[in-house]
């Protein structure tokens, strides 16, 4: 068993500060370091890494860069689509609240997008990540941003109907539904802090006016050109039917491509096709049945048994699963992640992490290349002849065009704190006047998203390796103790805390994280040298100037380390599905609101028993 593989298999007690374990890893990784150095630096260096052990793959009709022969081709088969079929799908986290305006759990928003409409929706491409120009109308059929970027006017679709069941009874959406939804969202919605100026002075929308039944006018506190990105976000504003009495937290009445058939708490959700949806003939599938499967092994077994048509297979199981089930379609993912989370440092005045030297020291204890190799299964893929292009996240995820590569020269002096350098980390701790080992805690939820929990456990163990830090692992409950601490802006603990954050635009990402009212704030107050830049870029309409501001933000964050980006590495990876779920994995979107699942269809001709 390889060293990389052993990190996965080692039990929890071995991961909690076991320095001898990490010493073995360090000794075994010397030869691997030579490979990693081939990928050091920006651009060409990353490409060089992808070619190690890989053939061209293009001369024999295969996939460029794939010497394994395992990869399928990305092919848009919408022109051959046929209506019908029931898709057996899964979800790995339970839904606590079905009301998208009040939902505060990022992983459950995708369970609401089939049913409810946004005003606008994201774009879809079969070749590359779509830009803002591909954003189009959802509940709105058209929209116009004023020349001064101080307001947006939207025209609702005519006869855009809600669910035919009571209390909506198939009535058409009007601007009154938009206004009712906005008022509720602005007052109570956890995500409203990104949009409503009444909730945060750095957010744009001041008023929503409805001059007639189909027209909505939103006015801004300052020029804000990225408004269409916010209004197409699946984590923000939805249009719900105006009703003060219906139980939206336990049931849904929407106007999207599917209607809710049933919601079974702790079991699953079933959706039925909306035959009157404006995108007709989409959606093609008659029904989606999503079963709650929080246990990975159970989900993988159901997938192999063809009871699930697609499943999120862990990187270290991809190749074995494909070889066991050669009929499965394996695709290379083509996007670097934008929804990168972080580990927060305590912001309490009595915390050792008030001293930026200690935060820098923690950052330098992380071997980001090894962490990426470990949790993305790169050694396995590379050995099989598959490309392994990966990036390191800065304080802006590598999936955004504004990202600055920590392995290049764009971050300036702060780039050195992304390097694994325990000797320098020790000097920083000693300069801060602390005795080693420095004792503190590393908190994390423990009752869901277990793969992410394991990553944080390994991160804590790596920080502890060498005796400079001694972080005690502190398990929390997601909906109670962890949520309370995560909402505290670093004030409810003195050590480190794993956090969660999912971004769809760089503006929303930095606003949520680095402003005091942000949904995933790192601090209750402005972050020196960063928050002011967040506000500045938010109000800048010139794209080149805005990019320069975001570069400066990353440079400042690399010096001050208000948080640790997590995970450290960013690798698109590979995915599997049964081939009769046509179009699955074939498209790239700029937001989940694009509802790419409406293009999936059941190809019975490819079905095997």
N, C-alpha and C positions, 0 to 999 in steps of 0.2 A: 504494500500500500504506500502510495507516495506521501511526501510530507504535506502537500496541499490537501490531499484527501483526508489525512489524519486530523486536520484541524476541524473538519466537519464531524468526524466520528468521535472525537474526544468528548468525554462526558463533562457536565457542567463543573464538577468540583475540580477538574484538571484545568479549566479555563480561568478560574478565579485566582489570579495572582500567582500561578504556578510558574516560577521563574525558570525551573529546570526544563520545563516543557518548551518554553520559548528559546532557551539556550540551544536545545536540539534543533529547533526550527532555524535559528540563526546559522548554525554550523552547516546545515543541509542546504542552505539557500545560496551558497557561494557561486556554484556554477550557474544557477538561475539568474543571478545578478548580471552575469555577462549578457544573457539574453535580454534582460530588462534594459540594459544600457543601450541596446540597439534601438529601443523605442524612446530613449530620453530625448527631450527637446520637443519643439513644436513641429507640426506639418510633416516634413519628410521623415523625421524620426519615428513618428507614430506609424507611418506607412511601412517603414522598414520592419517594424515588429510584426506587422500583419503577414509578411512574406516568409517569415521563418518557418521552415517545414512545409511550405505551401507551394503547389504548382500553379501554373497560369490558369488552368481550368477553362480557358475560353476557346482553345483551338479544336477541342473535340465536342463542342456543343454544350459543354457544362457551364457552370457558374463561374464568372471571373473571380480568381483568387481562391477557388475551392478545389483542393486536390483530393478531397475525401469521396466525392461522388454522392454525398448524402443530401445535398441541398436541392430543393425544387426551385422553380422559377416563379417570380411574381407576375401573375397574369390576371388582368381584369376580364372577368367572364360575364359581366353584366348583360351583354348583348344576348347571351344564351340563357339568361335567367328564366326560371319557371316558378310560378306561384305555388304555394302549398308547403306542407311539412311542419313538424313540431320539433323545435330545437331543444334538446336536453342540455342545459347549461348549468353553471354553478356560481355560487358566491362564497367567499371564504370568511366574511364577517357578517354578523347578524345586523339587521336594520332595527334601530331603536325608535326612530322617528321618521314617518313617511312624508312629513311636511318639508319640502325643499327650502322654504323661506326660513325655517327655524332649525334646520339640520346643522349639526356642528361636527359631524363625523365624515371626514373627507372620503374614506373608502366606500361609503354608502350612497354617495351622489349618483353613481352609475345605475343604481336601482331605480332612480327617479326619472332619468332622462328618457326612457321609453314612453313615459306617460305625460309629462308636462312639457310645455313649450317655453323656450326663451324668446325674447324679442328678436334676437339675431342668432345665427348658428355658425359654427366653424366651417372652414373649407376642407375639401378632400382632394387628394392627389394620389395617383398611382406611381409617381416617380420621386417626388421630393416634398419636404415639409412645406405646406402651403403658407403663403404670406397673408398679411391682413387684407390684401386686395381680394382674397377669395371668400371673405366673410359675406354672408348673404342673409336674407330675411328668413325668419322662422314664423313666429306669430305675426311679425310685420312683413308686408310684401315689399316695402321700399323704405328707404331712410336717406336723410341728407344731413351732413354736418355743416354748420355755417362756416363761412370763409374765415371768421375770426376764432373758430373752434370754441365758441362760448355756448353753443346749444346744438342739440340734435332733434330733428323732427322725424317722426316715424308714422307711417300709414299702415294700419292693421289690415290683414287679409279680410276680404269679404266672406261672410258665411263660414268662418273658421270655428267649427263646432266643438263643444265639450262633449264628454261622455253622455250617451243617451239615457243612462239610468238616473233616477232622482238623486240629488236635488237639481242637477244641471239639465236633465231631460233633453239633451242634444241642442241646447240653445247656442247661438253664435256669440263668440267673444266680442266684447266692446271695450272702449277705452276706460269705462268705469271699472272693469276687472283689472286693468293695468294700474289704475290709481289706487284701488283697494289693496292690491298686492304690494305696490310700492310703499304705501303708508304702513302696512304691517311689517314689511321687510325693514324699512328705515328705522322703525321703533324697536323691533325685537330681533332681527336677523343677525346671527353671529358674523356673517360675511358683509353686512351692510357697512361696516367700518371702511371698506375699500371703495365704496361708491357714494355714500350719503354724507354730505358736508355737515349735517346736523349731528353725526356720530364722530366725525373726525375732521378737523380743519384742513387736513391735507387731501381730503377726498373731494371730488368735483361737483356732484349733483346737488343743487340747492332746492330746486322746485320741479314738480311734474305737473304739467297742465294738460287738460283734455278739451280742446275747443269744439270737438264734435265726437260722435260715437266711434270714429275710426282713426282719429288723429291724436298723437301723443307728442308733447313738446317737453324736453328735458333741458333745463338751463343750468349753467355751471358757474362756480365761484371764480374760476380762472380758466384760461385757454387750456383745453385738454383734448388733444388730437387722438389719443388711443381709446376713446370712449367705445368704439365699436368692438374692441377686444373685450372690454369689461362686460358689455351687454350680450356677448356671445359666450360667456363663461358658464360652464355647467355647474360651477360651485357658487354662483351668485344669484342673480335675479331671475325668477321664473314668473310667468303669468298664471295665476290661479283663479278659479271662479269666485266671484264675490259672494261670500256666505259666512256669516258670523256664527253659525250654529253647527255646521258640519264638522265631524271629527277628522280633520285632515292629518292628524298625527297617526291615526290608525287605519286610514283608508284614503284612496286617491280618486279624483275626478278630473282628468286632464283633457288635453286637446292634441296630444302627440301622436306618433305613429302607432302606438299600442295603448289599449286600455287595461287597467288592472282587473284581472279576473278574481284573484284571491291572494291574500297575504296571510301566511301562516308563521307567526313569530317563532323564531328558533328552528324553523323548518325550511321555508322557502317562499318564492313568489311565482305566480303565473300571470302572463300577459297575453291578451288576445289582440289580434290585428284590428286597427281602426280602418274600416273600408272607405271612409270618407276623407282620409288624410290628404293634404294638398300634394304630397309627393307621389301619388298613385302613378304607376303600378307598385311602387315601393310602399310599404315593406313587402318582401316576397314571402317570408315565413308567416304561417298562419298563427303560430303560437310560440312563446318562449317559456320554458319551464326552468326556473333557476332554483336549485336545491342548495341549502346551506351545507357546505362541507368544510369544516374548519380543520379537520385532520388531514394533513397532506397525504399520508400513506393511503388513506381511504379514497381520496380523490384520484390519486394516481391509479389505483386498482380499478376504479370505475371507468377511468379514461381508457385503460388498456382493454377493458371488457367491452368497450364501445357503448357504454351507458352514458358517457359524456362525449360530445363531439369535439371538444377542445378543452385544454386544461393548461394551467401555468406550471409547467414542469421545471423543477429546479435545474440550474446549470449542470450540476454533477450527475444528473439523471438523464439529461437530454440524449446523449449518445447511446447509452444502454437501452433506453426506451425505443429509440429509432431502430436500433439493430434487432431488438426483440420483435418489433412491429414494423417491418420494412414498408408496409403499405401507407403508413402515416406520412403526411406531407411536412417536411422540415423546411423552414424558411429562415433566412437571415433577417433579423430586425434591422431597420435602416435609420433609426433615430437615437440620438443620445438623450438621456432622460432630462427633463426639466423640473420634475417634481422631487428634487433632492431635499432631504430633511437636514437636521442638524442636532448636535448635542450642545446644550446651553451651559454656560458657566454661571454660577451664582452671581447676582448683582448686589448682594447684601454688603453693607460697609464692613462687617466683621468677617467676611470671607477672605481666604487667602488669595482668591482669584480676582480681587480688586486690583492686584498688582499685575500689570500686563506681562511682566517678565515670567510669571508663573504660568500664565495662559500660553505664552510662546513656548515654554518648556513642555507643556502637555502636547502641543502641536508637534513638536520635534520628536516626541516619543513614538509617533505613529509611522510605521513603514507602509506608506500608501500603496506602493507597488505590490508588496506581499499581500496586503489585505484585498486588493483587487484581484490578484492571481487566485487567492483562496476562495473568495465568495462568488466570483464569476466563472470559476472553472476553466480558466484560460489555459492551464497546462494540458488539460484533457482535450480541449478543442484544438490547440496548436499541434499536439501529437497526432491528432487525427487528420491533420492537413487542412484545417479550417482557419480562416482569417480571425485575428484577435485584435482588431483596432480598438484601443481604449484610450480614454482621457482621464485626467485628474480634475475633479471639481475644484474650482476656487470658491469664494463666498457667493458666487453666482454659478449655477449649474452649467455643466459643459454642453447641455442641449440648446442653450441660447446663443444667438449670434453675437451677443455682447460679451460672452465669456472671454476671460483672459487666461491663457494657459500657464499654470504654475511652473511648468518645466521650460517655459520660454523666458524671455527677458522683459515681458510686458508688466510684470508686477513690481519690478525694481528690487529694492533691498528686501522687501517682505517675502520674496520667493524662497529665501533660504529657510524660512520657518515651515515650509512645506516639506523640507528634506528630513529624512530620518537621521537624527544626530543626537543620541543620548548623552554623549560627552558634553556637548554644548548645552543641552537641557539641564544637566547637573550644575554647570556654571551659573546658569540663569537663576536656578532655585537658590543656590548658595548666595548669589548677589542680592537676592530678595531677603536674605537673613533667615531662611528657614532651615530647620534640621531635617535631614533625610533619615528614613523615608517619610515623606509628607503624607499624613493620614487625612483622608476625606472620603466622600461617598460618591457612587455613581448610581443614580436612580433610573429606573425604566419600568414601564408596564410589564406585566408577566402573564397576562391572561388572553392574549391574542397576537396575531402577526408574529408567530414564533420564530420564523426565519430572521426577521429583523431583530428580535430580542437576542438571538444567538450572535448576530453581528455585533451588537452592542456589548455582549459579554466578552467576545474576543477582543474588541477595542479596549475595554477596561483592563483585560489581562495584559494586553500589549503595553499599555501605559504603565502598568505595574512592573513590567519586566525590567530588571536591573536595579531595583531597590530604591529608586528616586522617589516614586510615589507608591502609596499603599491605599488604593481605592477599595472601599468595601461595597460590594454589590448590594443594591437596595431594591427589591422587587415591590412594585406598586400595582394597584387595581386600576384598570384603564378609565372606567367611567366615574370613579370617585377620587381616590388619592392622587393618581397620576394627573387626571384632568385638572384638579385644583392646583397642583404644583405647576403644571404647564401654563396655566392661565395667570400665574403670579408674576410673570416678568422677571423670574430669577430671584424673587424675594422669599419663597417658601422653603428654601433649602440652602445649605452652605457649600455644597459640592457641585457635581455635574448632574444634568438631567437630559435623558433622551427625549427629543421632541419630534413632531411630525409636521410636515409642510408639503403641500402639493401646489406647484405653480403652473400657470398656463401662459403667462406673459411675464417678461422680466420686470415690468413696472409693478405688477401685483405682487410678484415674489418679494422684491425688496421692501415694498410698502408693508406687506403683512409681517415681515420679520424685523424691520429696523425702524418702525415708528411706534410711539407709545400706545396708540390705539389699534395697532395691527392685530389681526386675528391670531397670529403665531408669534407675537412679539418676544424679543429676547430681553427687553428691558421696559420698565414702566416709565422711564424717562428717555430723552433723546440720547442716542449713542454718539459720543463725540466724534466728529470727523466723518460721520456716515449718515445720520438722519437728515442733516441739512442738505446733503447731496441727493438723498432720496426725493426730498421735496423739490429741489432744484430741477432734477431730471423729469419729474412729473409735470412740471409746468413749462418745460422746454418743448417747443414745437419743431425746432430744427433737428433732424435726425442725427446729423454728424455731431452737433454740439451735445446732444443727448448721449450718444455713444461715448464721447470723451468724458462726460460726467460719470458714467457708469464704470469706465475704466479707472478713474480716480477713486471711486468708491471701493473697488476691489483692491487697489493698491493700499488704501488706508486700512481696510479690513485685514489685509495680510500683515500689517504692522501691529494692529491692536488686538486682533483675535477676540471679537465679542462672542464668537461661537465657533464650534468645529463642524464644518460641512460633513454630512453623513448620508450615504457612504462616501468614502474617499475617492473611489474610482467610478468611472462611468463607461459601461460597455453595453452596446445595443443588444448583443446576445442572439440567441436562436430560440425558435418556438416550434411547437408541433400541433397538428390538428388532423382529424380524419378527412380525407379528400372530398367526401360528399358534402361537407360544409363549404360550399363554393364561395369564393371571394374572401374568406376569412384570412386575415393577415396580409391582404393584397394592397391595402391603402394606407396612406399616411394622412393624419389630420392635424390641425393646429388647436383643436379642442374636442373634448368628448361630445360637445353639443352638436358636432357634425353628424352624430348618430350613424356611424358607418355600418352598424348592424342591420340597417334597413336594406343594404345591398347584399347581405348574405342570402343564399338560397340553397335549397336541398337538391343536390344532383343525384337522383336515384340511380343513375347509370353507373356511378362510381361506388355504390354501396356494396359491401361484402358482408357475408353472414357472420 
